Amino acid sequence: MIKNKGLAPIVLFTYCRLTNTKETVEHLKKNSEAIDSDLIIYSDAPKNEKAVESVNKTREYIHTISGFKSIKIIERDKNMGLAKSIVDGVTSVVNQYGRVIVLEDDLSVSPFFLRYMNEGLERYEGREDIISLVGYMFPHEETLPEAFLIKGAECWGWGTWKRGWDIFSFDAQSLYDKIMKAHLTKEFDFNYSYPYLDMLKRQIDGSAGSWAVCWYASAFLDNKYTVYPNKSLVQLNDIFIRGGATHSSTSSKFFVEMSNQPLNWDLADVESECLQGRKSMEKFFNSIKSKKRRLYDLLMKVIRE
């Protein structure tokens, strides 16, 4: 049974990063909507003896959190890993509430993040072509609408509805086969600027455990769109930038200054995909490639075309 509508529940996934978890929660509490929001925390179990102490310290902390309408903590008995934990948790919460806001413990948010999410979830609930909203926007210099659409889905501070999450598939092989059969590699990889298809391959062979690339592929193949803000309302915690996060390694080039003001929906353009926004993302992806990666992508582009 889906609960009555109100502010969307916030789901936070934690593991063993106490400092980062504190930072995520403290930033959330600076949102005026936090006091009226339900916070649901999933704490994954340690995967080995080395992680036991840090997981326990993180669990001790999350039991002291206050400042939300309600707080529910789910402590996993066995280590699920980030991907399975997120898929299970999001599915459970969105089926109960009908909508959800999702954060991981390597993200910090603007004081206007929850306002953006809840306004967007309410505003676009009836737009079947829109599958989600995301709070993070990649660094860019272009002048873009206040909010805009990009085909697919993202994972750094996002929200969706049950109707959106219902199309999610964790079957990387099936998603990969459909992309290849439809000859969509170029578009899927943002004009070969980012190796999303390779990420799907790694998911298939077990060398990666990314639920996010499957979320993106599911939305992409179903011709669904995500709402992006012009100015990011999410940033990556310092430990993530240093390569300390569970699910990825990255560089300081992903760091953005968060917006210090609420989004003005009157200046948004969500009628169709923002091609300029897509180009700005391609430009950013190309800018962070290593020389080796550029040569590889150029070769793949020649082969595929």
C-alpha positions in Angstrom: 0.0 0.0 0.0 1.4 3.4 -1.1 1.5 6.0 1.7 -0.2 9.4 1.4 1.7 11.9 -0.7 3.8 14.5 1.1 7.5 15.2 1.0 9.3 12.3 -0.6 11.3 9.9 1.7 15.0 10.2 1.7 17.0 7.0 1.4 20.6 7.1 2.4 23.0 4.2 1.8 25.9 3.8 4.1 28.7 1.4 4.8 31.9 2.2 6.6 32.8 5.8 5.9 31.8 7.6 9.2 33.2 11.0 8.2 31.5 11.0 4.9 28.2 9.8 6.4 28.3 12.6 8.9 29.0 15.2 6.1 26.1 13.9 4.0 23.7 14.0 7.0 24.8 17.5 8.2 24.3 18.9 4.7 20.9 17.3 4.5 19.9 18.9 7.8 20.6 22.3 6.4 17.6 21.8 4.0 14.5 23.4 5.6 12.4 20.4 4.3 14.5 17.9 6.4 12.4 18.3 9.5 9.3 17.2 7.7 11.0 14.4 5.7 11.3 10.7 6.5 14.9 9.5 6.5 15.5 5.8 5.8 19.1 4.6 6.2 20.4 1.3 4.9 23.6 0.2 6.5 25.4 -2.6 4.7 27.2 -5.3 6.8 31.0 -5.6 6.7 32.4 -7.7 3.9 35.4 -8.8 5.9 37.0 -8.5 9.4 38.9 -5.4 8.3 35.6 -3.4 7.9 33.9 -4.5 11.1 35.2 -1.6 13.3 34.4 1.1 10.8 31.0 -0.3 10.0 30.2 -0.5 13.7 31.3 3.1 14.3 29.2 4.3 11.4 26.2 2.4 12.8 26.7 3.9 16.2 26.6 7.4 14.6 23.4 6.8 12.5 21.6 5.8 15.7 22.3 9.3 17.1 20.9 11.3 14.1 18.0 13.7 14.7 16.4 16.6 12.8 14.0 14.6 10.5 10.3 13.8 10.7 11.2 10.1 11.3 14.3 8.0 11.0 14.3 4.3 10.1 17.5 2.3 10.1 17.9 -1.0 8.3 21.1 -2.8 9.2 22.0 -5.6 6.8 22.9 -8.9 8.4 25.1 -9.9 5.5 27.1 -7.8 3.1 25.1 -7.2 0.0 27.5 -4.8 -1.8 26.4 -1.4 -2.9 24.6 -2.3 -6.1 22.3 -5.0 -4.6 21.7 -2.9 -1.5 20.6 0.1 -3.5 18.4 -1.9 -5.9 16.7 -3.7 -2.9 16.4 -0.6 -0.8 15.0 1.7 -3.6 12.6 -0.9 -4.7 11.3 -1.4 -1.2 10.9 2.3 -0.4 9.4 3.4 -3.7 6.9 0.6 -3.6 5.7 1.8 -0.2 5.8 5.6 -0.8 5.4 5.9 -4.6 8.4 8.3 -4.8 11.9 8.4 -3.4 15.0 10.6 -3.1 18.3 8.6 -3.1 21.7 9.5 -1.7 24.9 7.7 -1.0 27.3 8.5 1.7 29.9 10.1 -0.7 27.7 13.0 -1.6 27.0 16.4 -0.1 23.9 18.5 -1.0 22.9 22.1 -1.2 20.4 23.6 1.3 18.0 23.7 -1.7 18.5 20.1 -2.8 15.3 18.8 -1.1 13.2 21.7 -2.4 14.4 21.0 -5.9 13.7 17.3 -5.6 10.3 17.6 -4.0 9.1 20.4 -6.4 10.3 18.4 -9.4 8.8 15.1 -8.2 5.4 16.9 -7.7 5.7 18.9 -10.9 6.5 16.1 -13.3 4.8 13.2 -11.7 2.4 13.0 -14.7 5.1 13.3 -17.3 5.5 9.7 -18.5 8.6 10.7 -20.6 10.4 11.9 -17.5 11.8 9.1 -15.4 13.8 10.9 -12.7 15.5 14.1 -11.4 19.1 14.4 -10.5 20.8 17.0 -8.3 24.3 16.8 -9.8 25.4 18.6 -12.9 28.8 18.1 -14.5 31.1 21.1 -14.7 30.3 23.3 -17.7 30.8 26.8 -19.1 27.7 26.9 -21.4 24.6 29.0 -20.7 21.9 26.4 -20.2 18.2 26.6 -19.0 17.6 26.6 -15.3 16.6 22.9 -15.6 16.6 20.7 -18.7 16.2 17.1 -20.0 18.8 14.6 -21.0 17.9 11.1 -22.2 18.8 8.4 -19.6 19.3 8.5 -15.9 22.0 9.5 -13.3 23.0 8.4 -9.9 24.5 11.3 -7.9 21.6 12.6 -5.8 18.5 11.6 -7.6 14.8 10.9 -7.2 12.1 9.0 -9.0 8.6 7.6 -8.9 7.4 4.0 -8.8 6.4 4.2 -12.4 10.0 5.2 -13.2 11.7 2.6 -11.2 9.4 -0.1 -12.5 11.3 0.0 -15.8 14.7 -0.6 -14.2 16.4 -3.8 -15.3 19.5 -5.2 -13.6 20.1 -7.6 -16.6 23.2 -6.0 -18.1 23.4 -8.6 -20.8 19.9 -8.0 -22.1 20.5 -4.2 -22.0 23.8 -4.6 -23.8 22.2 -6.8 -26.5 19.4 -4.3 -27.1 21.8 -1.4 -27.5 23.9 -3.3 -30.0 21.0 -4.7 -31.9 19.5 -1.1 -32.3 23.0 0.3 -33.2 22.7 2.9 -30.4 26.3 2.7 -29.2 27.2 6.2 -30.4 24.3 7.9 -28.7 24.5 5.7 -25.6 28.2 6.7 -25.2 27.5 10.4 -25.7 29.0 10.5 -29.1 31.8 8.2 -27.9 32.8 10.6 -25.2 32.2 8.3 -22.2 32.6 4.5 -22.1 29.1 3.6 -20.8 29.0 0.5 -23.1 32.2 -0.7 -21.6 30.8 -0.3 -18.2 27.9 -2.5 -19.2 30.4 -5.1 -20.5 32.2 -5.0 -17.1 28.9 -5.5 -15.4 28.3 -8.6 -17.5 31.7 -10.2 -17.0 31.7 -9.4 -13.2 34.6 -7.0 -13.2 32.3 -4.2 -12.0 29.2 -4.0 -9.9 27.4 -1.0 -11.2 23.6 -0.7 -10.7 23.8 2.9 -12.1 24.8 2.0 -15.7 21.9 -0.4 -15.8 19.6 2.4 -14.5 20.9 4.7 -17.3 20.6 2.0 -19.9 17.0 1.1 -18.8 15.9 4.7 -19.1 17.8 5.2 -22.4 16.3 2.2 -24.1 12.8 3.2 -23.0 13.3 6.8 -24.3 12.9 8.3 -20.9 14.5 11.5 -19.7 16.0 12.9 -16.5 15.7 16.5 -15.3 19.1 18.1 -14.6 19.7 21.5 -12.9 21.9 24.1 -14.6 23.8 24.6 -11.4 24.6 21.5 -9.4 22.8 21.0 -6.1 25.1 18.0 -5.2 28.9 17.7 -4.9 31.2 14.8 -4.3 32.7 14.5 -0.8 36.5 14.9 -0.6 37.1 11.2 0.0 35.4 10.4 -3.3 37.6 12.9 -5.1 40.7 11.2 -3.6 39.5 7.9 -5.0 38.2 6.5 -1.6 34.6 5.7 -2.6 33.3 2.2 -3.0 31.9 2.3 -6.5 34.3 4.4 -8.5 37.5 6.3 -8.8 37.6 9.8 -10.2 39.5 13.1 -10.2 39.0 16.5 -8.9 37.6 17.5 -12.3 34.2 16.2 -11.2 34.2 18.7 -8.3 31.6 21.5 -8.7 30.5 24.4 -6.5 27.0 23.9 -5.3 24.3 26.4 -6.1 23.6 28.7 -3.2 20.0 29.6 -4.3 16.8 27.7 -5.1 16.1 26.7 -8.7 13.8 29.0 -10.6 11.3 26.6 -12.4 10.0 29.5 -14.5 13.4 29.5 -16.3 13.4 25.7 -16.9 13.0 24.1 -20.3 11.8 20.5 -20.1 9.7 20.3 -23.3 12.3 18.2 -25.1 15.9 17.0 -24.7 18.4 19.9 -24.3 20.9 19.3 -27.1 23.1 22.1 -25.8 23.2 20.4 -22.4 24.1 17.1 -24.0 26.9 18.7 -25.9 28.2 20.3 -22.7 28.4 16.9 -21.1 30.2 15.5 -24.2 32.7 18.3 -23.9 33.3 17.6 -20.3 33.7 13.8 -20.8 36.2 14.4 -23.6 38.1 16.9 -21.4 38.8 14.3 -18.7 40.0 11.5 -21.0 43.6 10.3 -20.8 45.6 10.2 -24.1 45.4 6.5 -24.0 41.6 6.6 -23.7 41.3 9.1 -26.5 43.2 6.9 -28.9 41.1 3.8 -27.8 37.9 5.7 -28.3 39.0 7.0 -31.7 39.8 3.5 -32.8 36.4 2.2 -31.5 34.6 5.0 -33.3 36.2 4.1 -36.6 35.4 0.4 -36.1 31.8 1.0 -35.1 31.0 3.5 -37.8 
